Amino acid sequence: MDVKIISWKSKGLRVPDWEIDIDPENGKKTSVLMMPSGMGKTTTLNLLRFSFCDYSNILEKKNISSFQKSKSKEDKGEFVLNIKVNNEKYRIKTIFDFNKKSLSYETTDPIDGTLPGLNLPEEIKKYLDQEYIEKTFFDLELVDDLFESTAAIDSINKLYKLYYFDQVSNALDSYLVKKQNESETENISRRELEELKNYREKLFKKRDELITENEKNKTEYENLKKEKKKYEKIKDDIESSKKSIKEKFDTAREKISLAKNDLKRAYDDYYLKIRNPMLINKDFKEKLINFEKNLNNLKIPESVGKAFFDDLIKANQCLCGHEMNEEMKKKILESKESILSEDTWLILSVLKHKIRKESDNEIIDLNDAISLIAEKKQILSIEERKENEIVEGIDDKKYDDAKEKLLKINEKIQLLDDFFKKYNEAPSKQDTPDDNSINKINNLLEIVGKKIGEATKTEKISSRIKVIKDVFKKTQQKSLNFLTNDLVEKINKEIPRVMPFEKVFVKDIKDKITLEGKDSGSAGQQARIAYLFLIKLLDRPNFNFPFIVDSPATAMDDVSREEIATTIATHLNNQYIGLILPTEKTDFVDVLEKKTNNKINLIVAFNTIEKETSNLIQLAKKYNISKKNNEEFIVSKNNKEFFWEFKTNIKNNI
């Protein structure tokens, strides 16, 4: 069975209304679709998932609206996927009704034409459930699940259909019930037999309820663990921040103190300069020098005495150089007694000395001093703002919210732990149909089944069915052990190549993936091991299905990128589609090109309605690529030069 994606087209959804063509008919089974961040990589991955598995009853109504195009008034959107199944063409249309918050399907096939619903060929339906789709359409969120929950072992059970053993066992139980209903009653009355059968029906119902509740609780438990991890990180980050807050605050206060001292020194320097008026104004300096010269000419203050003022009144000019008039003479006569005091002449002596001292100095430019004050003020303002940011960064509300969330999550986890503990309790003589232990209910079923078998003479059939079920159970466990051991061996065989400098080996996959000699690996290590796990898990000769990965080279160094790309190109028989960011090209796409002998589709897609994409539009024009008609996007296929030059930060490259 061979499934290939040919193309897809969207309308009215969160991704642009574009068509992406990756037809592998030309031998290019590897495709790389590059989009800037925020333009729909993860949305595209989910839309592809929805096309292969009926999510109409899986996707919550509240999440339907998240696929609606931003600011759109359209109440419907659609995603059309074209595929080939054994070279027969199929078209799957996923229809979003945003008013009704519903999901529906239309399928066009080569025999029946277009019909409502998701109608894929029967031979592939048996493989395509939610579990399979979410492994083959892979994003990095799955990595944590493989290492922290039962996702790894659940994947093996479901992808290899080991649960068929359980289904056959249940069918054998149904067959036994049918035979017992058809048999004549012996040893006990018909009423007693009916009571036993009703009792058994009650146990069957209880068993089914427990199994359903257990599956639901397992899913909830994993989700709660993720939530707990999220809020623990928030809480730990805030606590870590609080521990260093005093040090940060003290540092900020010290910088503010230094900035204030620097500003004070700048003001002091300015004050010292403006205290000497001779050096800040040229005209004023010249007048003071002239004043001092006239004092010298008249021998002041040496010629202190009444004669000096008498001579001054008779003179044609004053000391300051002005023409002497009658009003000035009158004023001198009135003031000469006070002026003749010794204090006055002492001041004049000091003034003359100061004028002489500063007369040869240059005029000072106060602009430099003013600029220095402004600079120091700005530095102080910056440091005070930083201090405020530190204070505002103490988010007590967020911390309290995280603690409250964790308290509620832990309460729910405790309830689930109690459920799982009871669910796995061993049988005892005091067991009742109201017990919440699957082992106890199964034990009661075995007891009542034996009684009914004796009453209906079906012991031999019951005994044979029990033997067959035991064989199935052992075969199921042996198969699981074989598959996990085989996967571990295949993964570890690739580790030296994929992680040549680290060599982190897988120990086991009993429930989750565990590593040799350590509790967990780094994000990059776990991502690479997850890749190997999925590639080996999906390597099935009887079913060839696309493997699609969102952000395939994230959290990997150059060596890891190269080796994962080599693994994809040389070990993966499936069609491969990588949804990448521009930053993931290097050491990944170039290796894919080389290892596939250039049999690879290189696609660039971005919308053109954002202001930030104007540079991308100009870059596209450089390679004769432009949008058509009124389209709000550009899609380029296999323009290698454009693909390799394309990056979101290109301001200096055009």
C-alpha positions in Angstrom: 0.0 0.0 0.0 1.5 3.3 -1.2 0.2 6.7 -0.3 1.7 10.0 -1.7 0.7 13.6 -1.2 0.5 15.5 -4.5 -0.7 19.0 -3.5 -2.9 21.0 -1.1 -4.9 24.2 -1.3 -6.4 26.4 1.4 -9.1 29.0 1.5 -10.4 31.2 4.4 -8.0 29.7 6.9 -5.2 30.9 9.1 -2.7 30.1 6.4 -2.7 32.1 3.1 -5.1 31.0 0.3 -2.3 29.3 -1.6 -1.7 26.1 -3.4 1.4 24.0 -2.6 2.4 21.5 -5.2 4.8 18.7 -4.3 3.9 16.1 -6.8 6.5 13.3 -6.3 5.8 11.9 -9.8 9.3 13.1 -11.0 11.0 10.9 -8.4 11.3 13.7 -5.8 10.0 11.9 -2.7 11.6 14.6 -0.5 10.2 18.1 -0.2 11.1 21.0 1.9 8.6 23.8 2.5 10.2 26.9 4.0 8.1 29.6 5.6 8.9 32.6 7.9 7.9 32.2 11.5 4.2 32.8 12.2 3.0 32.1 8.6 1.4 28.8 9.2 3.8 25.9 9.5 2.2 24.3 12.5 -1.3 25.1 11.2 -0.4 23.4 7.9 0.8 20.3 9.8 -2.6 20.1 11.6 -4.6 20.6 8.4 -2.7 17.7 6.8 -3.4 15.6 9.9 -7.1 16.4 9.7 -7.2 15.2 6.1 -6.3 11.6 6.9 -8.2 11.0 10.1 -11.7 12.2 10.9 -11.2 14.9 13.6 -14.8 16.0 13.5 -15.4 14.4 16.8 -11.9 14.8 18.2 -11.2 18.5 17.7 -12.9 20.5 20.4 -15.4 23.1 19.2 -13.5 25.9 21.0 -10.5 25.1 18.9 -12.3 25.3 15.5 -12.2 29.1 15.5 -8.4 29.1 15.9 -8.1 28.0 12.2 -10.1 31.0 10.9 -8.2 33.6 8.9 -7.4 36.7 11.0 -9.9 39.5 10.7 -11.9 37.5 8.2 -15.7 37.8 8.0 -16.1 34.5 6.1 -18.0 31.9 8.1 -16.4 29.0 6.3 -12.9 27.8 5.3 -11.6 24.8 3.5 -8.5 22.7 3.0 -8.3 20.5 -0.1 -5.7 17.7 -0.2 -4.9 15.8 -3.4 -3.3 12.3 -2.8 -2.5 9.1 -4.7 -3.3 5.7 -3.2 -1.5 3.0 -5.3 -1.5 5.6 -8.1 -5.3 6.2 -7.9 -6.1 9.9 -7.3 -8.2 11.0 -4.3 -9.3 14.5 -3.2 -10.1 15.2 0.4 -11.8 18.4 1.4 -11.9 19.4 5.0 -14.6 22.0 5.6 -14.6 24.4 8.6 -17.9 26.0 9.7 -16.9 28.8 12.1 -20.4 29.7 13.0 -21.4 26.2 14.0 -17.9 25.4 15.2 -17.9 22.2 13.3 -15.7 20.1 10.9 -17.0 18.1 8.0 -15.5 16.3 4.9 -16.0 15.6 1.3 -14.1 12.9 -0.6 -13.7 12.5 -4.3 -12.4 9.0 -5.5 -12.0 7.4 -8.9 -15.0 5.1 -8.5 -17.8 6.9 -6.6 -17.0 10.5 -7.4 -17.6 13.1 -4.7 -19.4 12.0 -1.6 -19.8 13.5 1.9 -17.5 12.3 4.6 -13.9 11.1 4.8 -14.0 8.0 2.6 -10.5 6.6 2.2 -9.9 3.1 0.8 -10.6 0.3 3.3 -7.1 -1.1 3.0 -5.6 2.1 4.5 -8.3 2.8 7.0 -7.1 0.1 9.2 -3.8 1.9 9.6 -5.0 5.5 9.9 -6.1 6.4 13.4 -5.2 9.5 15.5 -2.3 7.8 17.0 -0.7 6.8 13.7 -1.4 10.2 12.1 0.1 12.2 15.0 3.3 10.1 14.8 3.8 10.4 11.0 2.8 14.1 11.1 5.4 15.0 13.7 6.2 18.1 15.7 8.7 18.4 18.5 6.0 18.4 21.2 6.0 14.6 20.7 9.6 14.3 21.9 8.8 15.0 25.6 5.9 12.5 25.4 8.2 9.7 24.1 10.6 10.2 27.0 8.2 11.2 29.8 5.0 9.2 29.3 3.8 5.9 27.9 3.6 7.4 24.4 6.5 5.3 23.1 5.1 1.9 24.1 1.5 3.0 23.1 2.8 3.9 19.7 4.3 0.4 19.2 1.1 -1.2 20.4 -1.1 0.8 18.1 1.1 1.1 15.0 1.8 -2.6 15.0 -1.9 -3.3 15.9 -1.0 -5.5 18.9 -4.4 -4.5 20.3 -5.9 -6.9 17.8 -5.1 -9.7 20.3 -7.4 -8.0 22.8 -10.1 -7.6 20.2 -9.9 -11.3 19.3 -10.0 -12.2 23.0 -13.1 -10.1 23.4 -14.7 -11.8 20.4 -14.0 -15.2 21.9 -15.7 -14.0 25.1 -18.7 -13.0 23.0 -18.7 -16.4 21.3 -18.7 -18.2 24.7 -21.6 -16.1 25.9 -23.5 -17.0 22.8 -22.8 -20.7 23.2 -23.9 -20.6 26.8 -27.1 -18.8 26.0 -27.9 -21.5 23.4 -27.1 -24.4 25.9 -29.6 -26.2 28.1 -29.4 -25.6 31.9 -28.3 -28.4 34.2 -27.8 -28.6 38.0 -29.3 -25.2 38.7 -32.7 -23.6 37.9 -33.2 -21.3 35.0 -33.8 -18.4 37.4 -30.5 -19.0 39.1 -28.8 -19.2 35.7 -30.4 -15.9 34.6 -29.2 -14.3 37.9 -25.6 -15.5 37.1 -25.9 -14.1 33.5 -27.2 -10.8 34.8 -24.4 -10.7 37.3 -21.9 -11.4 34.5 -23.4 -8.7 32.3 -23.0 -6.3 35.2 -19.3 -7.3 35.5 -18.8 -6.9 31.7 -20.3 -3.4 31.9 -18.1 -2.5 34.8 -15.0 -3.8 33.0 -15.8 -1.8 29.9 -16.4 1.3 32.0 -13.1 0.8 33.9 -11.1 0.3 30.7 -12.7 3.5 29.1 -12.1 5.5 32.3 -8.5 4.2 32.5 -7.8 5.3 29.0 -9.4 8.7 29.6 -7.5 9.1 32.9 -4.2 8.2 31.2 -4.6 10.9 28.7 -5.6 13.4 31.4 -2.7 12.3 33.5 -0.2 13.0 30.7 -1.8 16.4 30.0 -1.6 17.3 33.7 2.0 16.4 33.8 2.7 18.7 30.9 0.7 21.5 32.7 2.6 20.8 35.9 5.9 21.0 34.2 4.9 24.3 32.6 3.8 26.0 35.9 6.8 24.5 37.8 9.1 26.3 35.3 7.2 29.5 35.8 7.4 29.2 39.5 11.1 28.1 39.5 12.0 31.0 37.2 10.3 33.5 39.4 11.9 32.0 42.5 15.3 32.1 40.8 14.7 35.7 39.9 13.8 36.6 43.5 17.0 35.0 44.8 19.0 37.3 42.6 16.7 40.3 42.9 18.6 41.7 46.0 21.9 41.5 44.2 20.4 43.1 41.1 18.7 45.8 43.2 21.9 46.6 45.1 23.8 46.8 41.9 21.2 49.2 40.5 21.3 51.3 43.6 25.1 51.5 43.5 25.0 52.6 39.8 22.4 55.2 40.7 24.6 56.5 43.5 27.6 56.7 41.1 25.4 58.5 38.5 24.3 61.0 41.1 27.9 61.7 42.2 28.9 62.2 38.6 26.0 64.6 38.1 27.0 66.6 41.2 30.5 66.9 40.0 29.3 68.2 36.6 27.2 70.8 38.4 30.1 71.8 40.7 32.3 72.2 37.7 29.7 74.4 36.0 29.3 76.5 39.2 33.0 77.1 39.5 33.1 78.3 35.9 30.2 80.7 36.3 31.7 82.1 39.5 34.4 83.8 37.4 32.5 86.2 35.1 35.7 87.4 33.5 36.1 84.0 31.8 32.6 83.6 30.5 32.0 87.0 28.7 34.6 88.7 26.6 33.0 92.3 26.8 32.8 92.1 30.6 36.4 90.9 30.8 37.6 93.9 28.7 35.7 96.4 30.9 37.2 95.0 34.1 40.7 95.1 32.6 40.1 98.8 31.7 38.8 99.5 35.2 41.9 98.0 36.8 44.1 100.0 34.4 42.5 103.3 35.4 42.9 102.4 39.1 46.6 102.0 38.5 46.8 105.3 36.6 45.3 107.1 39.5 47.4 105.1 42.0 44.4 103.7 43.8 44.3 102.6 46.6 47.8 104.0 47.3 46.7 107.6 47.0 44.0 107.3 49.5 42.9 110.7 50.9 40.8 113.7 50.4 43.1 115.1 47.8 42.3 112.1 45.5 38.6 112.9 45.4 39.2 116.6 45.0 41.4 115.8 42.0 38.8 113.2 40.7 36.1 115.9 40.7 38.4 118.2 38.7 39.2 115.5 36.2 37.5 115.3 32.8 37.0 111.5 33.0 35.9 109.0 35.7 38.0 105.9 36.6 35.7 103.8 34.4 36.4 106.0 31.4 33.1 107.9 31.2 33.0 111.7 30.7 32.7 113.4 34.1 29.5 115.5 34.5 28.0 117.7 37.2 25.7 115.0 38.5 28.6 112.5 38.9 30.7 115.1 40.7 27.8 115.8 43.1 27.4 112.0 43.8 31.2 111.7 44.5 31.1 114.5 47.0 28.1 112.9 48.8 29.7 109.4 48.9 33.4 110.1 49.5 33.3 109.6 53.2 32.0 106.1 53.0 34.3 105.2 50.0 37.3 106.5 51.9 36.9 103.7 54.5 39.8 101.2 54.8 37.5 98.2 54.1 36.6 99.7 50.7 40.2 100.1 49.8 41.0 96.6 50.9 38.3 95.3 48.5 39.7 97.4 45.7 43.1 95.9 46.3 41.8 92.3 46.1 39.7 93.2 43.0 42.8 94.6 41.2 44.8 91.4 42.1 42.0 89.2 40.7 41.7 91.1 37.5 45.4 91.0 36.9 45.5 87.2 37.6 42.7 86.3 35.1 43.5 88.8 32.4 45.7 86.4 30.4 43.3 83.4 30.7 41.1 82.2 27.8 37.4 82.7 27.7 35.6 79.5 28.8 32.9 77.8 26.5 30.1 76.8 28.9 28.4 74.6 26.2 30.8 71.7 27.1 29.9 72.0 30.8 26.1 72.1 30.0 26.5 69.1 27.7 28.2 67.1 30.4 25.4 67.9 32.8 22.8 66.7 30.3 24.8 63.5 29.7 25.1 62.7 33.4 21.3 63.4 33.8 20.5 60.9 31.1 22.8 58.3 32.6 21.0 58.8 36.0 17.6 58.5 34.3 18.6 55.3 32.6 19.8 53.7 35.9 16.7 54.8 37.7 14.5 53.3 34.9 16.5 50.0 35.3 15.8 50.0 39.0 12.1 50.5 38.3 12.2 47.6 35.8 13.7 45.3 38.5 11.0 46.3 40.9 8.2 45.8 38.3 9.8 42.4 37.4 8.9 41.0 40.8 5.6 39.5 39.5 4.0 38.3 42.7 0.6 37.8 41.0 2.1 35.5 38.3 4.0 33.6 41.0 0.8 33.2 43.2 -1.2 32.1 40.1 1.5 29.5 39.3 1.4 28.2 42.9 -2.4 28.0 42.9 -2.4 26.2 39.5 0.2 23.7 40.8 -1.9 23.1 43.9 -5.0 22.3 41.8 -3.0 20.2 39.4 -1.4 18.2 42.2 -4.8 17.5 43.7 -6.0 16.2 40.4 -2.9 14.1 39.9 -3.4 12.6 43.4 -6.9 11.6 42.5 -5.7 10.0 39.3 -2.9 8.2 41.2 -5.5 6.9 43.6 -7.6 5.7 40.7 -4.6 3.9 39.0 -3.7 2.3 42.4 -7.2 0.9 42.8 -7.3 -0.1 39.1 -4.3 -2.3 39.5 -5.1 -3.8 42.9 -4.9 -7.6 43.1 -8.0 -9.8 43.5 -9.1 -10.9 47.0 -11.9 -13.0 48.5 -13.9 -9.8 49.4 -14.2 -8.5 45.8 -17.5 -7.0 44.6 -18.8 -5.8 41.2 -18.4 -2.2 42.6 -14.7 -2.5 42.9 -12.6 -0.2 40.6 -9.9 -2.8 40.0 -9.7 -4.3 36.6 -7.9 -7.4 38.0 -10.7 -7.9 40.6 -13.4 -7.6 38.0 -11.7 -10.0 35.6 -11.3 -12.4 38.5 -15.0 -12.2 39.3 -15.8 -12.7 35.6 -13.6 -15.8 35.6 -15.4 -17.2 38.7 -18.9 -16.5 37.4 -18.0 -17.7 33.9 -16.9 -21.0 35.5 -20.3 -21.4 37.3 -22.2 -20.6 34.1 -20.0 -23.1 32.2 -20.8 -25.8 34.7 -24.5 -25.0 34.5 -24.5 -25.0 30.7 -22.0 -27.8 30.2 -19.7 -25.5 28.2 -16.6 -26.0 30.4 -14.7 -27.5 27.5 -15.3 -24.6 25.3 -14.6 -22.2 28.1 -11.4 -24.0 28.9 -10.2 -24.0 25.3 -11.0 -20.3 25.0 -9.0 -19.6 28.2 -6.0 -21.5 26.7 -6.3 -19.5 23.5 -6.6 -16.2 25.3 -3.5 -17.1 27.4 -1.6 -17.9 24.2 -2.7 -14.6 22.8 -1.6 -12.7 25.9 1.8 -14.3 25.9 2.2 -13.8 22.1 1.2 -10.2 22.5 3.9 -9.7 25.2 6.5 -11.6 23.3 5.7 -9.6 20.1 6.0 -6.4 22.1 9.3 -7.5 23.6 10.6 -8.4 20.2 9.6 -5.1 18.6 11.0 -3.0 21.4 14.3 -4.9 21.4 14.5 -4.7 17.7 13.8 -0.9 17.8 16.4 -0.4 20.5 19.0 -2.3 18.5 18.2 -0.4 15.3 18.3 3.0 17.1 21.6 2.2 18.9 23.2 1.1 15.7 22.6 4.6 14.3 23.6 6.5 17.4 27.4 6.6 16.7 26.7 8.2 13.3 23.9 10.6 14.4 25.7 11.6 17.7 29.4 10.9 17.1 30.5 13.1 20.0 28.0 12.1 22.5 26.9 8.5 22.0 23.8 8.5 24.2 22.3 5.0 23.8 18.8 3.8 24.4 18.4 1.3 27.3 14.8 0.2 26.9 11.3 1.1 25.7 9.3 -0.6 28.4 6.9 2.3 28.8 8.8 5.3 27.7 12.2 5.6 26.1 14.9 5.3 28.7 18.6 6.0 28.2 21.8 4.1 29.3 23.3 5.6 32.4 21.2 8.8 32.7 17.7 9.8 33.5 17.3 12.1 30.5 19.2 13.7 27.6 19.5 17.2 26.4 16.7 18.6 24.1 18.9 18.0 21.1 19.8 14.5 22.0 16.2 13.5 22.7 15.0 15.1 19.4 17.6 13.0 17.4 16.6 9.8 19.2 12.9 10.6 18.6 13.7 10.9 14.9 15.4 7.6 14.8 12.6 6.0 16.8 9.9 7.2 14.4 11.9 6.5 11.3 12.5 2.9 12.4 8.9 2.5 13.7 7.4 3.7 10.4 9.7 1.6 8.3 7.0 -1.0 7.2 7.3 -2.7 3.8 3.6 -3.3 3.5 2.5 0.4 4.1 4.3 3.4 2.6 2.9 6.6 4.1 4.2 10.2 4.1 6.4 11.3 7.0 5.9 15.0 7.7 7.9 17.0 10.3 7.4 20.6 11.6 10.7 22.3 12.4 12.8 19.2 11.7 16.2 20.7 12.6 15.4 22.7 15.7 17.6 22.2 18.8 20.3 20.4 16.8 23.9 21.3 16.1 25.5 21.1 12.7 26.7 17.5 13.0 23.3 16.3 14.2 21.5 18.1 11.4 23.8 16.5 8.8 23.3 13.0 10.2 19.5 13.3 10.6 19.3 14.6 7.0 21.4 11.6 5.9 19.1 9.2 7.7 16.0 10.7 6.1 17.6 10.6 2.6 19.1 7.1 2.8 17.1 5.2 5.3 13.5 6.5 4.9 11.5 4.9 2.1 8.5 7.1 2.7 7.7 10.4 1.1 9.2 13.1 3.4 8.0 16.7 3.8 9.9 19.0 6.1 8.2 22.3 7.2 11.2 24.5 8.0 12.1 28.0 9.1 14.8 29.8 7.1 17.3 29.3 9.9 17.0 25.5 9.5 18.4 25.3 6.0 22.1 25.2 6.7 23.6 21.7 7.3 20.2 20.1 6.8 18.7 21.0 3.4 22.0 21.0 1.6 22.7 17.5 2.9 19.3 16.4 1.8 20.1 17.8 -1.7 23.4 16.0 -1.9 22.1 12.6 -0.5 19.1 12.6 -2.8 21.1 13.6 -5.9 19.1 16.8 -6.1 15.8 14.9 -6.2 14.2 17.3 -3.8 11.5 19.9 -4.0 12.6 23.3 -2.6 9.6 25.5 -1.9 9.4 29.0 -0.5 6.0 30.4 0.6 5.1 33.6 2.4 2.2 36.1 2.6 2.7 39.6 1.2 0.2 41.5 3.2 2.4 42.1 6.2 4.6 45.3 6.2 7.5 43.1 7.3 7.5 41.1 4.1 8.3 44.1 1.8 11.9 43.1 1.7 11.0 39.5 0.9 8.9 40.7 -2.1 11.9 42.8 -3.4 14.1 39.8 -3.0 11.6 37.6 -5.0 11.6 40.2 -7.8 15.3 39.9 -8.1 14.7 36.3 -9.2 11.7 37.2 -11.4 9.3 35.8 -8.9 6.1 37.9 -8.2 2.6 37.4 -6.9 -0.1 36.8 -9.5 -3.2 39.0 -9.9 -4.7 39.9 -6.5 -3.0 37.1 -4.6 -1.7 38.0 -1.1 1.1 35.5 -1.2 4.1 34.2 -3.1 5.0 30.6 -3.7 8.2 29.6 -5.4 9.0 26.0 -6.3 12.5 24.8 -7.1 14.2 28.2 -7.7 17.3 27.1 -5.9 19.1 30.5 -5.9 16.0 32.2 -4.3 15.6 29.4 -1.8 19.1 29.7 -0.5 19.2 33.5 -0.4 15.8 33.7 1.3 15.8 34.7 4.9 13.5 36.9 7.0 16.2 39.4 8.0 17.5 40.7 4.6 17.6 44.5 5.0 21.3 44.6 4.1 21.1 42.1 1.3 19.0 43.8 -1.4 
